[in-house]
Amino acid sequence: MKIKSFFKIAITLLSLSTTLNAQEVAILTADVASSTISWKGYKTMGSHEGTIELQSGNLMMDGDAITGSFITKMSTIKHADGNAKLEKHLKSKDFFEIEVFTTSKFEITRTEKKDEKLYVTGNLSIKDITKEITFPAAITKRDGMVTLTSETFQINRVDYNIQYKSKNFLNNLKEKFIKDEFDLKVSIVVKK
């Protein structure tokens, strides 16, 4: 009789614990209009910068643990000065080939606090190639909104088979090469 009572109590506690943990997990949907993704690419003498729009995304917060995924719509890549020729080139086969690869995706696999900073690690997929990246970020909570804001971090385009004017693939570029690393900075706003 005592063993049955013990098992009943244990099962009840386990069920209660699972219910409480499930209630603590917050699934937040991205506010696409308020979120921003900025990029900056470098050539020998200068740089170009612009934005790309978030298509959808969500964050799941369980205490300090954060996971989630975000999808960008590659056809929305813009140059800050409205250079239509550059935008068309970025969308072409030389760069992101948006007719074939319409979206890119970032999936958070883990977060870690180190030296008072939050480090976000996840899988970045561009042109159907996935690589793990880590970048420093901050989480702010205000008025029912949560914002994940990264510091500026770099992506190596060669990792995603973007070879145009890369010294890794062409030796005779002299001073006409484009640097392989480009900057990204993201600010993802999510709400319940």
C-alpha positions as a Markdown table, in Angstrom:
| # | Residue | x | y | z |
|---|---|---|---|---|
| 1 | Met | 0.0 | 0.0 | 0.0 |
| 2 | Lys | 2.8 | 2.4 | 0.9 |
| 3 | Ile | 4.6 | 1.7 | -2.4 |
| 4 | Lys | 1.4 | 2.5 | -4.4 |
| 5 | Ser | 1.0 | 5.8 | -2.5 |
| 6 | Phe | 4.6 | 6.6 | -3.1 |
| 7 | Phe | 4.3 | 6.1 | -6.9 |
| 8 | Lys | 1.1 | 8.1 | -7.0 |
| 9 | Ile | 2.8 | 11.0 | -5.2 |
| 10 | Ala | 5.8 | 10.7 | -7.5 |
| 11 | Ile | 3.7 | 10.7 | -10.7 |
| 12 | Thr | 1.7 | 13.7 | -9.4 |
| 13 | Leu | 4.9 | 15.7 | -8.7 |
| 14 | Leu | 6.3 | 14.8 | -12.1 |
| 15 | Ser | 3.1 | 15.9 | -13.9 |
| 16 | Leu | 3.0 | 19.1 | -11.9 |
| 17 | Ser | 6.7 | 19.8 | -12.7 |
| 18 | Thr | 6.1 | 19.2 | -16.4 |
| 19 | Thr | 3.1 | 21.5 | -16.4 |
| 20 | Leu | 5.0 | 24.3 | -14.6 |
| 21 | Asn | 7.9 | 23.9 | -17.0 |
| 22 | Ala | 5.6 | 24.0 | -20.0 |
| 23 | Gln | 4.0 | 27.2 | -18.7 |
| 24 | Glu | 7.5 | 28.9 | -18.3 |
| 25 | Val | 8.4 | 28.4 | -22.0 |
| 26 | Ala | 7.4 | 31.5 | -23.9 |
| 27 | Ile | 7.0 | 31.2 | -27.7 |
| 28 | Leu | 7.3 | 34.7 | -29.2 |
| 29 | Thr | 6.5 | 35.6 | -32.8 |
| 30 | Ala | 8.7 | 38.0 | -34.7 |
| 31 | Asp | 7.4 | 41.4 | -35.5 |
| 32 | Val | 8.7 | 41.6 | -39.1 |
| 33 | Ala | 8.0 | 45.3 | -39.6 |
| 34 | Ser | 10.0 | 46.3 | -36.5 |
| 35 | Ser | 13.0 | 43.8 | -37.0 |
| 36 | Thr | 16.0 | 44.9 | -39.0 |
| 37 | Ile | 18.9 | 43.1 | -40.7 |
| 38 | Ser | 21.8 | 45.2 | -41.9 |
| 39 | Trp | 24.7 | 44.1 | -44.1 |
| 40 | Lys | 28.0 | 45.7 | -45.2 |
| 41 | Gly | 30.4 | 44.4 | -47.8 |
| 42 | Tyr | 33.9 | 45.5 | -48.5 |
| 43 | Lys | 35.9 | 46.0 | -51.7 |
| 44 | Thr | 39.5 | 47.3 | -52.1 |
| 45 | Met | 38.5 | 51.0 | -52.1 |
| 46 | Gly | 35.3 | 51.3 | -50.1 |
| 47 | Ser | 32.2 | 49.4 | -49.1 |
| 48 | His | 28.5 | 49.0 | -49.8 |
| 49 | Glu | 25.8 | 48.5 | -47.2 |
| 50 | Gly | 22.1 | 47.9 | -47.0 |
| 51 | Thr | 19.3 | 45.9 | -45.5 |
| 52 | Ile | 17.4 | 42.7 | -46.0 |
| 53 | Glu | 13.9 | 42.0 | -44.7 |
| 54 | Leu | 12.9 | 39.3 | -42.2 |
| 55 | Gln | 10.1 | 37.1 | -43.6 |
| 56 | Ser | 9.1 | 35.3 | -40.4 |
| 57 | Gly | 10.5 | 33.9 | -37.2 |
| 58 | Asn | 10.0 | 33.1 | -33.5 |
| 59 | Leu | 11.9 | 32.8 | -30.3 |
| 60 | Met | 11.3 | 30.3 | -27.6 |
| 61 | Met | 12.5 | 31.4 | -24.1 |
| 62 | Asp | 12.7 | 28.9 | -21.2 |
| 63 | Gly | 14.4 | 30.9 | -18.4 |
| 64 | Asp | 17.8 | 31.8 | -19.7 |
| 65 | Ala | 17.7 | 29.2 | -22.5 |
| 66 | Ile | 16.8 | 30.7 | -25.9 |
| 67 | Thr | 16.0 | 28.9 | -29.2 |
| 68 | Gly | 14.2 | 29.9 | -32.3 |
| 69 | Ser | 14.5 | 30.3 | -36.0 |
| 70 | Phe | 14.3 | 33.2 | -38.5 |
| 71 | Ile | 13.8 | 33.3 | -42.3 |
| 72 | Thr | 14.9 | 36.2 | -44.5 |
| 73 | Lys | 13.4 | 36.9 | -47.9 |
| 74 | Met | 16.4 | 37.2 | -50.2 |
| 75 | Ser | 14.5 | 39.2 | -52.9 |
| 76 | Thr | 14.3 | 42.1 | -50.4 |
| 77 | Ile | 18.1 | 42.8 | -50.3 |
| 78 | Lys | 18.5 | 46.5 | -50.7 |
| 79 | His | 21.4 | 48.9 | -51.1 |
| 80 | Ala | 21.4 | 51.9 | -48.7 |
| 81 | Asp | 21.7 | 54.4 | -51.5 |
| 82 | Gly | 19.2 | 52.7 | -53.7 |
| 83 | Asn | 21.8 | 51.5 | -56.3 |
| 84 | Ala | 19.5 | 49.3 | -58.5 |
| 85 | Lys | 22.3 | 47.9 | -60.5 |
| 86 | Leu | 24.1 | 46.7 | -57.4 |
| 87 | Glu | 20.9 | 45.2 | -56.0 |
| 88 | Lys | 20.3 | 43.3 | -59.2 |
| 89 | His | 23.8 | 42.0 | -59.2 |
| 90 | Leu | 23.5 | 40.8 | -55.5 |
| 91 | Lys | 20.3 | 38.9 | -56.5 |
| 92 | Ser | 22.1 | 37.3 | -59.5 |
| 93 | Lys | 24.0 | 34.0 | -59.7 |
| 94 | Asp | 27.2 | 35.8 | -58.9 |
| 95 | Phe | 26.0 | 36.3 | -55.3 |
| 96 | Phe | 22.8 | 35.1 | -53.7 |
| 97 | Glu | 20.9 | 33.6 | -56.8 |
| 98 | Ile | 17.5 | 34.5 | -55.4 |
| 99 | Glu | 15.5 | 32.9 | -58.2 |
| 100 | Val | 16.8 | 29.5 | -57.0 |
| 101 | Phe | 17.4 | 30.3 | -53.3 |
| 102 | Thr | 14.5 | 32.5 | -52.3 |
| 103 | Thr | 15.2 | 32.5 | -48.5 |
| 104 | Ser | 18.0 | 32.2 | -46.0 |
| 105 | Lys | 17.5 | 30.8 | -42.5 |
| 106 | Phe | 19.1 | 31.1 | -39.1 |
| 107 | Glu | 18.2 | 28.6 | -36.4 |
| 108 | Ile | 19.4 | 29.2 | -32.8 |
| 109 | Thr | 20.7 | 26.0 | -31.2 |
| 110 | Arg | 22.0 | 27.4 | -28.0 |
| 111 | Thr | 22.9 | 30.5 | -26.0 |
| 112 | Glu | 25.6 | 31.0 | -23.4 |
| 113 | Lys | 26.5 | 33.8 | -21.1 |
| 114 | Lys | 30.2 | 34.5 | -20.9 |
| 115 | Asp | 31.9 | 37.6 | -19.4 |
| 116 | Glu | 28.5 | 39.3 | -18.9 |
| 117 | Lys | 27.7 | 38.9 | -22.6 |
| 118 | Leu | 25.2 | 36.6 | -24.3 |
| 119 | Tyr | 26.6 | 34.5 | -27.1 |
| 120 | Val | 24.1 | 33.1 | -29.7 |
| 121 | Thr | 25.1 | 29.9 | -31.6 |
| 122 | Gly | 23.1 | 28.5 | -34.5 |
| 123 | Asn | 23.0 | 27.2 | -38.0 |
| 124 | Leu | 23.0 | 29.8 | -40.8 |
| 125 | Ser | 21.8 | 28.5 | -44.1 |
| 126 | Ile | 22.5 | 30.5 | -47.3 |
| 127 | Lys | 22.1 | 29.0 | -50.8 |
| 128 | Asp | 21.2 | 25.6 | -49.2 |
| 129 | Ile | 24.6 | 25.5 | -47.4 |
| 130 | Thr | 24.5 | 25.4 | -43.6 |
| 131 | Lys | 27.3 | 26.5 | -41.3 |
| 132 | Glu | 27.4 | 27.0 | -37.5 |
| 133 | Ile | 28.1 | 30.5 | -36.4 |
| 134 | Thr | 28.3 | 32.3 | -33.0 |
| 135 | Phe | 27.8 | 36.0 | -32.3 |
| 136 | Pro | 27.5 | 38.3 | -29.3 |
| 137 | Ala | 24.1 | 39.7 | -28.6 |
| 138 | Ala | 21.8 | 41.3 | -26.0 |
| 139 | Ile | 18.2 | 40.6 | -25.0 |
| 140 | Thr | 16.0 | 43.5 | -23.9 |
| 141 | Lys | 12.4 | 43.2 | -22.6 |
| 142 | Arg | 10.0 | 46.1 | -22.6 |
| 143 | Asp | 6.3 | 46.7 | -22.9 |
| 144 | Gly | 5.5 | 43.0 | -23.8 |
| 145 | Met | 8.2 | 43.0 | -26.5 |
| 146 | Val | 11.5 | 41.2 | -26.5 |
| 147 | Thr | 14.4 | 42.3 | -28.7 |
| 148 | Leu | 17.4 | 40.2 | -29.7 |
| 149 | Thr | 20.1 | 42.6 | -30.9 |
| 150 | Ser | 23.4 | 41.3 | -32.2 |
| 151 | Glu | 26.7 | 43.1 | -32.2 |
| 152 | Thr | 28.2 | 43.5 | -35.7 |
| 153 | Phe | 29.6 | 40.1 | -36.7 |
| 154 | Gln | 31.2 | 38.7 | -39.9 |
| 155 | Ile | 30.2 | 36.0 | -42.3 |
| 156 | Asn | 32.6 | 34.5 | -44.8 |
| 157 | Arg | 30.7 | 34.4 | -48.1 |
| 158 | Val | 33.1 | 31.7 | -49.5 |
| 159 | Asp | 31.6 | 29.3 | -46.9 |
| 160 | Tyr | 28.3 | 29.6 | -48.9 |
| 161 | Asn | 29.9 | 29.2 | -52.4 |
| 162 | Ile | 29.7 | 33.0 | -53.2 |
| 163 | Gln | 32.9 | 33.2 | -55.3 |
| 164 | Tyr | 32.5 | 36.4 | -57.3 |
| 165 | Lys | 35.8 | 38.3 | -57.3 |
| 166 | Ser | 37.1 | 36.3 | -54.4 |
| 167 | Lys | 40.9 | 36.0 | -54.1 |
| 168 | Asn | 40.3 | 32.4 | -52.9 |
| 169 | Phe | 39.2 | 31.5 | -56.4 |
| 170 | Leu | 40.9 | 34.0 | -58.8 |
| 171 | Asn | 44.5 | 35.0 | -58.6 |
| 172 | Asn | 44.6 | 37.7 | -61.2 |
| 173 | Leu | 42.2 | 40.2 | -59.6 |
| 174 | Lys | 45.0 | 42.6 | -58.4 |
| 175 | Glu | 43.1 | 45.4 | -56.7 |
| 176 | Lys | 39.7 | 44.5 | -58.1 |
| 177 | Phe | 38.7 | 41.9 | -55.5 |
| 178 | Ile | 35.8 | 41.9 | -53.1 |
| 179 | Lys | 36.6 | 40.9 | -49.5 |
| 180 | Asp | 35.3 | 37.5 | -48.5 |
| 181 | Glu | 34.0 | 38.6 | -45.1 |
| 182 | Phe | 30.9 | 40.8 | -44.9 |
| 183 | Asp | 29.2 | 42.3 | -41.8 |
| 184 | Leu | 25.8 | 41.5 | -40.4 |
| 185 | Lys | 23.9 | 43.1 | -37.6 |
| 186 | Val | 20.4 | 41.9 | -36.6 |
| 187 | Ser | 17.7 | 43.3 | -34.3 |
| 188 | Ile | 14.8 | 40.9 | -34.0 |
| 189 | Val | 11.7 | 42.2 | -32.2 |
| 190 | Val | 9.3 | 39.5 | -31.0 |
| 191 | Lys | 6.0 | 39.6 | -29.1 |
| 192 | Lys | 3.6 | 37.2 | -27.5 |
